[in-house]
Amino acid sequence: MTFCYECHEELLHNPVLIPEDISRFAELVKKRGLSEDTKTENREKIARRIMLFHEVIALGLRALQEQAEKSNG
């Protein structure tokens, strides 16, 4: 697994998210104990937030694929 630490936007370089997406993701981050008030040298929580973001995308894609398969038949 590769993580980008070169840029300030560490989850995605060019995210296209609406405010509701950010709020819902922030809730997941808090519930998993991954939120931080200040940036630290330790990259463990940011790495776990990145993995959570990938999990969100993967689950969403899987759900949409299953939905498409059911409607197609």
Sequence and secondary structure as in RCSB ss.txt:
>XXXX:A:sequence
MTFCYECHEELLHNPVLIPEDISRFAELVKKRGLSEDTKTENREKIARRIMLFHEVIALGLRALQEQAEKSNG
>XXXX:A:secstr
     SSS  S SS    HHHHHHHHHHHHHTT   SS  S  HHHHHHHHHHHHHHHHHHHHHHHHHHHHH 
